[in-house]
Amino acid sequence: MIAAKENLPRFTPEEYFAWEDKQLEKHEYIDGEVYAMSGGSVNHGRIAIKFTAMFDAHLDDSSCITGNSDIKISIVNSNNYTYPDASVTCDERDKSTANYFVYPCLIVEVLSSSTEAYDRGGKFRMYRNNPILQDYLLVSSTKIEMDLYHKNDADNWIIINYQEGDLIELKSINLSFPIEQVYRGLVLTPESEMDSIPSG
């Protein structure tokens, strides 16, 4: 998803929820400002769907809940709310919130050129406030590549780069899968080529 700042007055969290409920688009809420979430590429959407379907099937007999791009994350120790592409919570406290997760153990963001720096930097710094988060997976939509930020047993974050032929391991939900599983059936094209429009 691509975020664009709206030229609106600053909202309180309560005003944001009431206002967004009447909007056609989703909006993230960061430090009182709202950011419209516009759609990404076809591959971006298909990859996000593949993740939510895979997580939901894997967790079918568990108490965990899979979230898609319509479910907000409430950032711990703040009044900020974001929309990741996929998430999973296994925390009982999240079963009593109707509009968002607070304690996901896993968050997935599908990257685009316009949001990659934010997803790796500012957004990850916010997500790290959640003590339950174990895995933060950043997924390319233009090539077979993923970066996993994993919190190990010493509470240190390590980065694992996965490429073609690798087996992804998400310890947060005890799931392993070949990286190609997510990209099966997709035609991967660099964003610079996707954005170009052939002349008549």
VEXBAKE-968553 format. One line per field, with one value per atom (N, C-alpha, C): residue number from 1; residue in three letters; chain; atom name; x, y, z. Coordinates in Angstrom, 1 decimal. Layout:
REM residues N
seq: NUM/...;
type: ALA/...;
mol: A/...;
atom: CA/...;
xx: X/...;
yy: Y/...;
zz: Z/...;
END
This chain:
REM residues 200
seq: 1/1/1/2/2/2/3/3/3/4/4/4/5/5/5/6/6/6/7/7/7/8/8/8/9/9/9/10/10/10/11/11/11/12/12/12/13/13/13/14/14/14/15/15/15/16/16/16/17/17/17/18/18/18/19/19/19/20/20/20/21/21/21/22/22/22/23/23/23/24/24/24/25/25/25/26/26/26/27/27/27/28/28/28/29/29/29/30/30/30/31/31/31/32/32/32/33/33/33/34/34/34/35/35/35/36/36/36/37/37/37/38/38/38/39/39/39/40/40/40/41/41/41/42/42/42/43/43/43/44/44/44/45/45/45/46/46/46/47/47/47/48/48/48/49/49/49/50/50/50/51/51/51/52/52/52/53/53/53/54/54/54/55/55/55/56/56/56/57/57/57/58/58/58/59/59/59/60/60/60/61/61/61/62/62/62/63/63/63/64/64/64/65/65/65/66/66/66/67/67/67/68/68/68/69/69/69/70/70/70/71/71/71/72/72/72/73/73/73/74/74/74/75/75/75/76/76/76/77/77/77/78/78/78/79/79/79/80/80/80/81/81/81/82/82/82/83/83/83/84/84/84/85/85/85/86/86/86/87/87/87/88/88/88/89/89/89/90/90/90/91/91/91/92/92/92/93/93/93/94/94/94/95/95/95/96/96/96/97/97/97/98/98/98/99/99/99/100/100/100/101/101/101/102/102/102/103/103/103/104/104/104/105/105/105/106/106/106/107/107/107/108/108/108/109/109/109/110/110/110/111/111/111/112/112/112/113/113/113/114/114/114/115/115/115/116/116/116/117/117/117/118/118/118/119/119/119/120/120/120/121/121/121/122/122/122/123/123/123/124/124/124/125/125/125/126/126/126/127/127/127/128/128/128/129/129/129/130/130/130/131/131/131/132/132/132/133/133/133/134/134/134/135/135/135/136/136/136/137/137/137/138/138/138/139/139/139/140/140/140/141/141/141/142/142/142/143/143/143/144/144/144/145/145/145/146/146/146/147/147/147/148/148/148/149/149/149/150/150/150/151/151/151/152/152/152/153/153/153/154/154/154/155/155/155/156/156/156/157/157/157/158/158/158/159/159/159/160/160/160/161/161/161/162/162/162/163/163/163/164/164/164/165/165/165/166/166/166/167/167/167/168/168/168/169/169/169/170/170/170/171/171/171/172/172/172/173/173/173/174/174/174/175/175/175/176/176/176/177/177/177/178/178/178/179/179/179/180/180/180/181/181/181/182/182/182/183/183/183/184/184/184/185/185/185/186/186/186/187/187/187/188/188/188/189/189/189/190/190/190/191/191/191/192/192/192/193/193/193/194/194/194/195/195/195/196/196/196/197/197/197/198/198/198/199/199/199/200/200/200;
type: MET/MET/MET/ILE/ILE/ILE/ALA/ALA/ALA/ALA/ALA/ALA/LYS/LYS/LYS/GLU/GLU/GLU/ASN/ASN/ASN/LEU/LEU/LEU/PRO/PRO/PRO/ARG/ARG/ARG/PHE/PHE/PHE/THR/THR/THR/PRO/PRO/PRO/GLU/GLU/GLU/GLU/GLU/GLU/TYR/TYR/TYR/PHE/PHE/PHE/ALA/ALA/ALA/TRP/TRP/TRP/GLU/GLU/GLU/ASP/ASP/ASP/LYS/LYS/LYS/GLN/GLN/GLN/LEU/LEU/LEU/GLU/GLU/GLU/LYS/LYS/LYS/HIS/HIS/HIS/GLU/GLU/GLU/TYR/TYR/TYR/ILE/ILE/ILE/ASP/ASP/ASP/GLY/GLY/GLY/GLU/GLU/GLU/VAL/VAL/VAL/TYR/TYR/TYR/ALA/ALA/ALA/MET/MET/MET/SER/SER/SER/GLY/GLY/GLY/GLY/GLY/GLY/SER/SER/SER/VAL/VAL/VAL/ASN/ASN/ASN/HIS/HIS/HIS/GLY/GLY/GLY/ARG/ARG/ARG/ILE/ILE/ILE/ALA/ALA/ALA/ILE/ILE/ILE/LYS/LYS/LYS/PHE/PHE/PHE/THR/THR/THR/ALA/ALA/ALA/MET/MET/MET/PHE/PHE/PHE/ASP/ASP/ASP/ALA/ALA/ALA/HIS/HIS/HIS/LEU/LEU/LEU/ASP/ASP/ASP/ASP/ASP/ASP/SER/SER/SER/SER/SER/SER/CYS/CYS/CYS/ILE/ILE/ILE/THR/THR/THR/GLY/GLY/GLY/ASN/ASN/ASN/SER/SER/SER/ASP/ASP/ASP/ILE/ILE/ILE/LYS/LYS/LYS/ILE/ILE/ILE/SER/SER/SER/ILE/ILE/ILE/VAL/VAL/VAL/ASN/ASN/ASN/SER/SER/SER/ASN/ASN/ASN/ASN/ASN/ASN/TYR/TYR/TYR/THR/THR/THR/TYR/TYR/TYR/PRO/PRO/PRO/ASP/ASP/ASP/ALA/ALA/ALA/SER/SER/SER/VAL/VAL/VAL/THR/THR/THR/CYS/CYS/CYS/ASP/ASP/ASP/GLU/GLU/GLU/ARG/ARG/ARG/ASP/ASP/ASP/LYS/LYS/LYS/SER/SER/SER/THR/THR/THR/ALA/ALA/ALA/ASN/ASN/ASN/TYR/TYR/TYR/PHE/PHE/PHE/VAL/VAL/VAL/TYR/TYR/TYR/PRO/PRO/PRO/CYS/CYS/CYS/LEU/LEU/LEU/ILE/ILE/ILE/VAL/VAL/VAL/GLU/GLU/GLU/VAL/VAL/VAL/LEU/LEU/LEU/SER/SER/SER/SER/SER/SER/SER/SER/SER/THR/THR/THR/GLU/GLU/GLU/ALA/ALA/ALA/TYR/TYR/TYR/ASP/ASP/ASP/ARG/ARG/ARG/GLY/GLY/GLY/GLY/GLY/GLY/LYS/LYS/LYS/PHE/PHE/PHE/ARG/ARG/ARG/MET/MET/MET/TYR/TYR/TYR/ARG/ARG/ARG/ASN/ASN/ASN/ASN/ASN/ASN/PRO/PRO/PRO/ILE/ILE/ILE/LEU/LEU/LEU/GLN/GLN/GLN/ASP/ASP/ASP/TYR/TYR/TYR/LEU/LEU/LEU/LEU/LEU/LEU/VAL/VAL/VAL/SER/SER/SER/SER/SER/SER/THR/THR/THR/LYS/LYS/LYS/ILE/ILE/ILE/GLU/GLU/GLU/MET/MET/MET/ASP/ASP/ASP/LEU/LEU/LEU/TYR/TYR/TYR/HIS/HIS/HIS/LYS/LYS/LYS/ASN/ASN/ASN/ASP/ASP/ASP/ALA/ALA/ALA/ASP/ASP/ASP/ASN/ASN/ASN/TRP/TRP/TRP/ILE/ILE/ILE/ILE/ILE/ILE/ILE/ILE/ILE/ASN/ASN/ASN/TYR/TYR/TYR/GLN/GLN/GLN/GLU/GLU/GLU/GLY/GLY/GLY/ASP/ASP/ASP/LEU/LEU/LEU/ILE/ILE/ILE/GLU/GLU/GLU/LEU/LEU/LEU/LYS/LYS/LYS/SER/SER/SER/ILE/ILE/ILE/ASN/ASN/ASN/LEU/LEU/LEU/SER/SER/SER/PHE/PHE/PHE/PRO/PRO/PRO/ILE/ILE/ILE/GLU/GLU/GLU/GLN/GLN/GLN/VAL/VAL/VAL/TYR/TYR/TYR/ARG/ARG/ARG/GLY/GLY/GLY/LEU/LEU/LEU/VAL/VAL/VAL/LEU/LEU/LEU/THR/THR/THR/PRO/PRO/PRO/GLU/GLU/GLU/SER/SER/SER/GLU/GLU/GLU/MET/MET/MET/ASP/ASP/ASP/SER/SER/SER/ILE/ILE/ILE/PRO/PRO/PRO/SER/SER/SER/GLY/GLY/GLY;
mol: A/A/A/A/A/A/A/A/A/A/A/A/A/A/A/A/A/A/A/A/A/A/A/A/A/A/A/A/A/A/A/A/A/A/A/A/A/A/A/A/A/A/A/A/A/A/A/A/A/A/A/A/A/A/A/A/A/A/A/A/A/A/A/A/A/A/A/A/A/A/A/A/A/A/A/A/A/A/A/A/A/A/A/A/A/A/A/A/A/A/A/A/A/A/A/A/A/A/A/A/A/A/A/A/A/A/A/A/A/A/A/A/A/A/A/A/A/A/A/A/A/A/A/A/A/A/A/A/A/A/A/A/A/A/A/A/A/A/A/A/A/A/A/A/A/A/A/A/A/A/A/A/A/A/A/A/A/A/A/A/A/A/A/A/A/A/A/A/A/A/A/A/A/A/A/A/A/A/A/A/A/A/A/A/A/A/A/A/A/A/A/A/A/A/A/A/A/A/A/A/A/A/A/A/A/A/A/A/A/A/A/A/A/A/A/A/A/A/A/A/A/A/A/A/A/A/A/A/A/A/A/A/A/A/A/A/A/A/A/A/A/A/A/A/A/A/A/A/A/A/A/A/A/A/A/A/A/A/A/A/A/A/A/A/A/A/A/A/A/A/A/A/A/A/A/A/A/A/A/A/A/A/A/A/A/A/A/A/A/A/A/A/A/A/A/A/A/A/A/A/A/A/A/A/A/A/A/A/A/A/A/A/A/A/A/A/A/A/A/A/A/A/A/A/A/A/A/A/A/A/A/A/A/A/A/A/A/A/A/A/A/A/A/A/A/A/A/A/A/A/A/A/A/A/A/A/A/A/A/A/A/A/A/A/A/A/A/A/A/A/A/A/A/A/A/A/A/A/A/A/A/A/A/A/A/A/A/A/A/A/A/A/A/A/A/A/A/A/A/A/A/A/A/A/A/A/A/A/A/A/A/A/A/A/A/A/A/A/A/A/A/A/A/A/A/A/A/A/A/A/A/A/A/A/A/A/A/A/A/A/A/A/A/A/A/A/A/A/A/A/A/A/A/A/A/A/A/A/A/A/A/A/A/A/A/A/A/A/A/A/A/A/A/A/A/A/A/A/A/A/A/A/A/A/A/A/A/A/A/A/A/A/A/A/A/A/A/A/A/A/A/A/A/A/A/A/A/A/A/A/A/A/A/A/A/A/A/A/A/A/A/A/A/A/A/A/A/A/A/A/A/A/A/A/A/A/A/A/A/A/A/A/A/A/A/A/A/A/A/A/A/A/A/A/A/A/A/A/A/A/A/A/A/A/A/A/A/A/A/A/A/A/A/A/A/A/A/A/A/A/A/A/A/A/A/A/A/A/A/A/A/A/A/A/A/A/A/A/A/A;
atom: N/CA/C/N/CA/C/N/CA/C/N/CA/C/N/CA/C/N/CA/C/N/CA/C/N/CA/C/N/CA/C/N/CA/C/N/CA/C/N/CA/C/N/CA/C/N/CA/C/N/CA/C/N/CA/C/N/CA/C/N/CA/C/N/CA/C/N/CA/C/N/CA/C/N/CA/C/N/CA/C/N/CA/C/N/CA/C/N/CA/C/N/CA/C/N/CA/C/N/CA/C/N/CA/C/N/CA/C/N/CA/C/N/CA/C/N/CA/C/N/CA/C/N/CA/C/N/CA/C/N/CA/C/N/CA/C/N/CA/C/N/CA/C/N/CA/C/N/CA/C/N/CA/C/N/CA/C/N/CA/C/N/CA/C/N/CA/C/N/CA/C/N/CA/C/N/CA/C/N/CA/C/N/CA/C/N/CA/C/N/CA/C/N/CA/C/N/CA/C/N/CA/C/N/CA/C/N/CA/C/N/CA/C/N/CA/C/N/CA/C/N/CA/C/N/CA/C/N/CA/C/N/CA/C/N/CA/C/N/CA/C/N/CA/C/N/CA/C/N/CA/C/N/CA/C/N/CA/C/N/CA/C/N/CA/C/N/CA/C/N/CA/C/N/CA/C/N/CA/C/N/CA/C/N/CA/C/N/CA/C/N/CA/C/N/CA/C/N/CA/C/N/CA/C/N/CA/C/N/CA/C/N/CA/C/N/CA/C/N/CA/C/N/CA/C/N/CA/C/N/CA/C/N/CA/C/N/CA/C/N/CA/C/N/CA/C/N/CA/C/N/CA/C/N/CA/C/N/CA/C/N/CA/C/N/CA/C/N/CA/C/N/CA/C/N/CA/C/N/CA/C/N/CA/C/N/CA/C/N/CA/C/N/CA/C/N/CA/C/N/CA/C/N/CA/C/N/CA/C/N/CA/C/N/CA/C/N/CA/C/N/CA/C/N/CA/C/N/CA/C/N/CA/C/N/CA/C/N/CA/C/N/CA/C/N/CA/C/N/CA/C/N/CA/C/N/CA/C/N/CA/C/N/CA/C/N/CA/C/N/CA/C/N/CA/C/N/CA/C/N/CA/C/N/CA/C/N/CA/C/N/CA/C/N/CA/C/N/CA/C/N/CA/C/N/CA/C/N/CA/C/N/CA/C/N/CA/C/N/CA/C/N/CA/C/N/CA/C/N/CA/C/N/CA/C/N/CA/C/N/CA/C/N/CA/C/N/CA/C/N/CA/C/N/CA/C/N/CA/C/N/CA/C/N/CA/C/N/CA/C/N/CA/C/N/CA/C/N/CA/C/N/CA/C/N/CA/C/N/CA/C/N/CA/C/N/CA/C/N/CA/C/N/CA/C/N/CA/C/N/CA/C/N/CA/C/N/CA/C/N/CA/C/N/CA/C/N/CA/C/N/CA/C/N/CA/C/N/CA/C/N/CA/C/N/CA/C/N/CA/C/N/CA/C/N/CA/C/N/CA/C/N/CA/C/N/CA/C/N/CA/C/N/CA/C/N/CA/C/N/CA/C/N/CA/C/N/CA/C/N/CA/C/N/CA/C/N/CA/C;
xx: 0.8/0.0/0.9/0.4/1.1/0.4/1.1/0.5/0.7/-0.3/-0.2/-0.9/-0.1/-0.7/-1.9/-2.9/-4.1/-4.0/-4.4/-4.4/-5.6/-5.6/-6.7/-6.3/-7.2/-6.8/-6.3/-5.5/-5.0/-6.2/-6.3/-7.4/-6.9/-7.8/-7.6/-7.9/-7.4/-7.7/-9.2/-10.0/-11.5/-12.1/-11.6/-12.0/-11.6/-10.4/-9.9/-10.8/-11.2/-12.0/-13.4/-14.0/-15.3/-15.2/-14.2/-14.0/-13.7/-12.8/-12.4/-13.6/-14.5/-15.6/-16.5/-16.4/-17.3/-16.5/-15.3/-14.5/-14.5/-14.3/-14.2/-12.8/-11.8/-10.4/-10.0/-9.0/-8.4/-7.3/-7.1/-6.2/-5.4/-4.0/-3.2/-3.2/-3.0/-3.0/-1.7/-0.9/0.4/0.6/0.7/1.0/-0.1/-1.3/-2.4/-2.7/-1.9/-2.1/-2.6/-3.5/-4.0/-3.3/-3.1/-2.5/-3.3/-3.8/-4.6/-3.8/-4.4/-3.7/-4.2/-3.5/-3.9/-3.5/-4.1/-3.8/-2.4/-1.8/-0.6/-0.7/0.3/0.2/-0.6/-0.9/-1.6/-0.8/0.5/1.4/1.4/1.4/1.4/0.1/-1.0/-2.3/-2.3/-1.8/-1.8/-0.9/0.3/1.2/0.6/-0.1/-0.7/-1.8/-2.6/-3.6/-3.0/-1.9/-1.3/-0.8/-0.3/0.1/-1.0/-2.1/-3.2/-3.9/-4.0/-4.6/-3.7/-2.4/-1.4/-1.5/-1.4/-1.5/-2.8/-3.9/-5.2/-5.3/-4.8/-4.9/-4.0/-2.8/-1.8/-2.3/-3.1/-3.5/-4.9/-5.5/-7.0/-7.4/-6.6/-6.9/-6.3/-5.8/-5.2/-6.1/-5.6/-6.4/-5.9/-5.0/-4.4/-5.4/-5.3/-6.1/-5.2/-5.6/-4.9/-5.6/-4.8/-5.3/-4.9/-5.8/-5.5/-5.2/-5.2/-4.8/-6.0/-7.1/-8.2/-8.1/-7.2/-7.1/-6.0/-6.3/-5.3/-4.4/-3.2/-2.4/-2.3/-2.7/-2.5/-1.1/-0.3/1.1/1.1/1.8/1.9/2.6/2.1/2.6/2.5/1.5/1.2/-0.2/-0.6/-2.0/-1.9/-1.0/-0.8/-1.4/-1.9/-2.6/-2.1/-1.7/-1.2/-2.0/-1.8/-2.5/-1.4/-0.9/0.1/-0.7/0.1/-0.5/-1.0/-0.4/-0.9/-0.3/-1.0/-0.5/-1.2/-0.6/-1.1/-1.0/-2.1/-2.0/-2.4/-1.7/-2.1/-2.3/-2.5/-2.6/-4.1/-4.5/-5.9/-6.4/-5.6/-6.0/-6.6/-6.1/-6.6/-8.0/-8.5/-9.8/-10.9/-10.5/-11.5/-11.5/-10.7/-10.7/-11.4/-12.3/-13.1/-12.5/-11.6/-11.2/-9.7/-8.9/-7.5/-6.9/-5.6/-4.8/-3.8/-3.4/-2.4/-1.1/-1.3/-0.1/0.1/0.3/0.6/2.0/2.1/3.5/4.2/3.4/4.0/3.3/4.1/3.6/4.3/3.5/4.1/3.8/4.8/4.6/5.2/4.3/4.8/5.3/6.6/7.3/6.9/6.9/6.8/8.0/8.4/9.5/9.2/7.9/7.6/7.5/7.4/7.2/8.4/9.3/10.3/11.1/11.6/12.4/11.6/10.4/9.5/9.2/9.0/8.7/9.9/11.1/12.3/12.8/12.4/12.8/11.8/11.1/10.1/9.0/8.5/7.4/7.9/9.1/9.6/9.9/10.4/10.7/9.4/8.3/7.0/6.6/6.7/6.2/7.1/8.3/9.2/8.8/7.9/7.4/6.5/6.0/5.2/6.1/6.1/7.0/6.7/5.5/5.1/5.6/5.9/6.3/7.6/7.6/8.8/9.3/8.4/8.8/8.2/9.0/8.6/9.1/8.3/8.7/8.4/9.5/9.4/9.5/8.6/8.5/8.5/9.4/9.5/8.4/7.9/6.8/7.4/8.7/9.3/10.3/10.8/11.7/11.5/12.1/12.0/12.9/12.5/13.4/12.5/12.9/12.3/13.4/13.1/14.0/13.1/13.6/13.0/13.7/13.0/13.5/13.0/13.9/13.4/14.0/13.2/13.7/14.1/15.4/15.8/15.6/16.1/15.8/16.5/17.5/18.2/17.5/16.3/15.6/16.4/17.3/18.0/17.3/17.2/16.7/17.8/17.6/18.5/17.8/18.5/18.0/18.4/17.5/17.8/17.3/18.2/17.8/17.5/16.3/15.9/15.8/16.3/16.2/15.8/15.8/15.3/15.9/15.1/15.6/15.6/15.4/15.4/14.1/14.2/13.1/12.8/11.7/11.4/10.9/11.5/11.1/10.5/9.2/8.6/8.4/9.3/9.2/8.0/7.5/6.4/5.2/5.0/3.8/4.1/5.4/5.9/5.6/5.9/5.6/6.9/7.1/8.2/7.6/8.1/7.6/8.7/8.7/9.6/9.3/10.2/10.0/9.2/9.4/8.7/7.2/6.7/5.3/4.5/5.1/4.4/4.4/5.4/5.5/5.0/4.5/4.0/2.9/3.0/2.0/2.1/3.1/3.2/4.3/4.0/5.0/5.7/6.9/7.6/8.3/7.9/8.4/8.9/10.1/10.6/9.5/9.4/8.4/8.6/9.9/10.1/9.4/9.4/8.7/7.2/6.7/5.3/4.7/5.4/4.9/4.9/5.6/5.7/4.5/3.9/2.8/3.1/2.9/3.2/2.5/3.2/2.6/1.9/0.7/-0.2/0.4;
yy: -1.2/0.0/1.3/2.3/3.6/4.6/5.3/6.3/7.7/8.5/9.9/10.8/11.8/12.6/13.5/13.5/14.3/15.7/16.7/18.1/18.3/17.8/17.9/18.3/18.9/19.2/18.0/18.2/17.1/16.5/15.2/14.5/13.9/13.8/12.9/11.5/10.5/9.1/8.9/9.4/9.3/9.9/11.1/11.8/11.0/10.5/9.7/8.5/7.7/6.5/6.9/8.0/8.4/8.9/9.6/10.2/9.1/8.2/7.1/6.2/6.0/5.1/5.6/6.8/7.4/7.5/7.1/7.2/6.0/6.2/5.0/4.4/5.2/4.7/4.4/3.6/3.4/4.5/4.8/5.9/5.4/5.5/5.4/6.7/6.5/7.6/7.7/8.7/8.9/10.3/10.3/11.6/12.6/12.2/13.2/13.5/13.0/13.2/11.9/12.1/10.9/10.8/9.6/9.3/8.3/8.7/7.8/6.7/5.5/4.3/3.9/4.3/4.0/2.6/2.0/0.6/0.5/-0.7/-1.1/-1.8/-2.4/-3.2/-4.4/-5.1/-6.3/-7.4/-7.4/-8.4/-8.1/-6.9/-6.5/-7.1/-6.9/-7.5/-9.0/-9.6/-11.1/-11.7/-11.1/-11.6/-11.5/-10.4/-10.2/-11.2/-11.5/-12.5/-13.9/-14.2/-15.5/-15.7/-14.6/-14.8/-15.0/-14.2/-14.3/-15.7/-16.2/-17.5/-18.6/-18.5/-19.5/-19.5/-18.3/-18.2/-18.7/-18.4/-18.8/-20.3/-20.9/-22.4/-23.0/-22.5/-23.1/-23.0/-21.9/-21.6/-22.0/-22.8/-23.1/-23.7/-24.6/-25.3/-24.6/-23.4/-22.7/-21.6/-20.9/-19.7/-18.4/-18.5/-17.3/-16.8/-15.5/-14.8/-14.2/-14.4/-13.8/-12.5/-11.5/-10.2/-9.9/-9.3/-8.9/-7.4/-6.8/-5.4/-4.4/-5.0/-4.2/-4.0/-4.8/-4.7/-3.9/-2.9/-2.0/-2.6/-2.0/-2.3/-1.1/-1.2/-0.1/-0.2/0.9/0.9/1.0/0.1/0.1/1.4/1.9/3.1/4.3/4.4/5.5/5.6/6.6/6.7/6.5/5.8/5.6/4.3/4.3/3.1/3.0/1.7/1.5/0.3/0.1/-1.0/-1.8/-2.9/-3.8/-4.6/-5.3/-6.1/-7.4/-7.9/-9.2/-9.2/-9.8/-9.9/-11.1/-11.5/-12.6/-12.2/-12.4/-12.3/-13.6/-14.0/-15.1/-14.7/-13.4/-12.8/-12.7/-13.2/-13.2/-11.8/-10.8/-9.4/-8.9/-9.4/-8.9/-9.4/-10.4/-10.9/-10.0/-9.0/-8.1/-6.7/-6.6/-5.3/-5.6/-4.7/-4.9/-4.3/-3.3/-2.6/-2.7/-3.4/-3.4/-4.5/-4.9/-5.7/-4.8/-5.2/-4.4/-5.3/-6.6/-7.4/-8.5/-8.2/-9.2/-9.8/-11.1/-11.7/-11.7/-11.4/-11.4/-10.3/-9.6/-8.5/-8.7/-8.6/-8.7/-7.4/-6.8/-5.7/-6.0/-5.9/-6.1/-4.7/-4.7/-3.5/-2.8/-1.5/-0.8/0.3/0.8/1.7/3.0/3.4/4.6/4.4/3.2/3.0/2.2/1.6/0.7/1.3/2.6/3.2/3.4/3.7/3.9/2.5/1.5/0.2/-0.4/-0.1/-0.6/0.3/1.6/2.5/2.9/4.0/4.5/3.6/2.8/1.9/0.8/0.2/-0.8/-0.4/0.9/1.4/1.5/1.8/1.8/0.4/-0.5/-1.9/-2.5/-2.1/-2.7/-2.4/-1.4/-1.1/-2.2/-3.1/-4.2/-5.3/-5.7/-6.7/-8.1/-8.3/-9.6/-9.9/-8.9/-9.0/-9.8/-10.9/-11.7/-11.7/-11.6/-11.6/-10.4/-9.7/-8.6/-8.9/-9.3/-9.8/-8.8/-8.4/-7.4/-8.2/-8.1/-8.9/-8.1/-8.4/-7.8/-8.2/-7.3/-7.6/-7.6/-7.4/-7.3/-8.3/-9.0/-10.1/-11.1/-12.3/-13.3/-13.0/-12.3/-11.8/-11.4/-11.7/-11.3/-11.0/-10.1/-9.8/-10.0/-10.9/-11.2/-10.5/-9.6/-9.1/-10.0/-10.7/-11.7/-11.4/-11.4/-11.1/-12.5/-12.6/-13.9/-14.0/-15.1/-15.4/-14.4/-13.7/-12.6/-11.3/-11.2/-10.0/-9.1/-9.6/-8.8/-9.1/-8.0/-8.2/-8.5/-9.6/-10.0/-10.0/-9.7/-9.7/-10.8/-11.6/-12.7/-12.4/-12.4/-12.2/-13.5/-13.7/-14.9/-14.6/-15.5/-15.4/-16.7/-16.8/-17.9/-19.2/-20.2/-21.5/-21.6/-20.6/-20.6/-21.0/-21.5/-21.9/-20.9/-20.2/-19.2/-19.8/-19.3/-19.9/-18.8/-18.9/-17.9/-18.6/-18.4/-19.1/-18.6/-17.4/-16.8/-17.6/-18.3/-19.1/-20.6/-20.9/-22.3/-22.7/-21.9/-22.1/-22.0/-23.0/-22.9/-23.2/-22.5/-22.7/-22.2/-22.8/-22.4/-21.0/-20.2/-18.8/-18.7/-19.7/-19.7/-19.9/-20.4/-20.7/-19.4/-18.3/-17.0/-16.4/-16.7/-16.0/-16.9/-18.0/-18.9/-18.3/-18.3/-17.8/-16.3/-15.6/-14.2/-13.9/-12.8/-12.3/-11.1/-11.3/-10.3/-9.2/-8.0/-6.9/-5.8/-5.2/-4.1/-2.9/-2.2/-1.1/-0.1/0.2/1.2/0.8/-0.5/-1.0/-1.0/-1.3/-1.4/0.0/1.1/2.4/3.0/2.4/3.1/2.7/3.7/3.5/3.5/2.4/2.5/3.6/4.2/5.3/4.6/5.3/4.8/4.5;
zz: 0.0/0.0/0.0/-0.6/-0.7/0.1/1.0/1.9/1.4/1.4/1.0/2.0/2.5/3.6/3.1/3.9/3.6/4.2/3.5/4.0/4.9/6.1/7.0/8.4/9.2/10.5/11.3/12.3/13.2/13.9/14.0/14.7/16.0/17.0/18.1/17.6/18.3/17.9/17.8/18.7/18.6/17.4/17.0/15.8/14.6/14.6/13.5/13.2/14.3/14.1/13.5/14.1/13.6/12.2/11.8/10.5/9.5/9.8/8.8/8.6/9.5/9.4/8.2/7.9/6.8/5.5/5.4/4.2/3.3/2.1/1.1/1.1/1.5/1.5/3.0/3.1/4.4/4.7/5.9/6.3/7.5/7.4/8.6/9.4/10.7/11.6/12.4/12.1/12.7/13.3/14.6/15.3/15.0/14.9/14.7/13.2/12.3/10.9/10.3/9.2/8.5/7.1/6.7/5.4/4.7/3.5/2.6/2.1/2.2/1.7/0.3/-0.7/-2.1/-2.5/-3.5/-3.9/-4.5/-4.4/-4.9/-6.3/-6.7/-8.0/-7.9/-9.0/-9.0/-8.2/-8.5/-7.8/-6.3/-5.9/-4.5/-3.8/-4.5/-3.9/-3.9/-5.0/-5.0/-4.0/-3.8/-2.8/-1.4/-1.1/0.2/0.4/-0.6/-0.5/-0.2/-0.9/-0.7/0.7/1.3/2.7/3.6/3.5/4.4/4.3/3.0/2.8/3.5/3.3/3.8/5.4/5.9/7.4/8.0/7.3/7.8/7.8/6.7/6.6/7.6/7.8/8.8/10.2/10.5/11.9/12.2/11.3/11.3/12.6/13.2/14.5/15.7/15.6/16.7/17.2/18.2/18.7/18.1/17.2/16.5/15.5/15.2/14.2/13.1/11.9/10.7/10.3/10.1/9.7/8.3/7.5/6.2/6.2/5.0/4.9/5.4/5.7/6.3/7.8/8.4/9.9/10.4/11.2/11.7/12.8/12.9/14.1/14.9/16.2/17.2/17.7/17.5/18.0/19.5/20.1/21.6/22.1/23.2/23.8/22.9/22.1/21.2/20.8/20.1/19.5/18.0/17.5/16.1/15.6/14.4/13.8/12.3/12.0/10.7/10.1/8.7/8.0/7.4/8.0/7.3/6.2/5.4/4.4/4.9/6.0/6.7/8.1/9.0/10.4/11.0/12.1/12.9/14.4/15.1/16.6/17.3/18.3/19.1/20.6/20.8/22.1/22.5/23.6/24.1/24.1/24.4/24.6/23.2/22.1/20.8/20.5/21.2/20.9/21.5/22.3/22.8/22.1/21.1/20.3/18.9/18.6/17.4/16.1/16.3/15.1/14.8/15.6/15.4/16.3/15.9/16.7/17.5/18.7/19.4/19.6/19.7/20.0/18.9/17.7/16.7/16.9/16.7/16.8/15.4/14.4/13.0/12.2/11.4/10.5/9.2/8.1/6.8/6.0/5.4/4.5/3.1/2.1/0.7/0.2/-0.2/-0.5/-1.9/-1.9/-3.1/-3.1/-4.2/-4.2/-3.4/-3.3/-2.6/-1.1/-0.6/0.8/1.5/0.7/1.2/2.3/2.1/3.2/4.5/4.4/5.6/6.2/5.4/6.0/6.7/6.2/6.9/8.0/8.0/9.0/10.0/9.8/10.7/11.1/10.2/10.5/11.4/11.1/11.9/13.3/13.5/14.8/15.6/15.0/15.7/16.1/15.1/15.4/16.5/16.6/17.6/19.1/19.2/20.6/21.1/20.3/20.7/21.2/22.5/23.1/22.6/22.0/21.5/20.1/19.3/17.9/17.8/17.0/16.8/15.4/14.4/13.0/12.2/11.5/10.6/9.3/8.3/7.0/6.0/5.2/4.1/2.8/1.9/0.8/-0.5/-1.4/-2.7/-3.6/-4.4/-5.3/-6.8/-6.9/-8.2/-8.5/-7.4/-7.6/-6.4/-6.6/-5.5/-4.4/-3.4/-2.3/-1.2/0.1/1.3/2.3/3.2/4.4/5.6/6.5/7.7/8.9/9.6/10.9/12.0/12.6/13.7/15.0/16.0/17.4/18.0/18.3/18.9/20.4/20.9/22.3/23.3/22.8/23.6/23.4/22.7/22.4/21.5/20.7/19.7/18.3/17.5/16.2/15.2/14.4/13.4/12.1/11.0/9.6/8.8/8.2/7.4/6.0/5.0/3.6/2.9/2.4/1.6/0.1/-0.7/-2.1/-2.7/-4.0/-4.8/-4.3/-4.0/-3.5/-2.0/-1.3/0.2/0.8/2.0/2.8/3.9/3.8/4.8/6.1/7.2/8.6/9.4/9.7/10.6/12.0/12.9/14.2/15.0/14.7/15.5/15.4/14.2/14.1/13.7/13.8/13.6/12.1/11.2/9.8/8.9/8.1/7.1/5.7/4.7/3.3/2.3/1.1/0.1/-0.4/-0.6/-1.0/-2.3/-3.2/-4.5/-4.3/-3.2/-3.0/-3.1/-2.6/-2.6/-4.0/-4.8/-6.1/-7.3/-7.0/-8.0/-8.8/-10.2/-11.0/-11.3/-10.7/-10.9/-12.0/-12.7/-13.7/-13.0/-12.6/-11.8/-12.8/-12.6/-13.4/-12.6/-12.9/-12.1/-12.1/-11.0/-10.9/-12.0/-12.4/-13.5/-14.8/-15.0/-16.2/-16.1/-14.8/-14.6/-14.7/-14.4/-14.4/-15.8/-16.7/-18.1/-18.9/-19.6/-20.4/-21.9/-22.7/-24.1/-24.8/-25.7/-26.5/-27.7/-28.1/-29.1/-30.4;
END
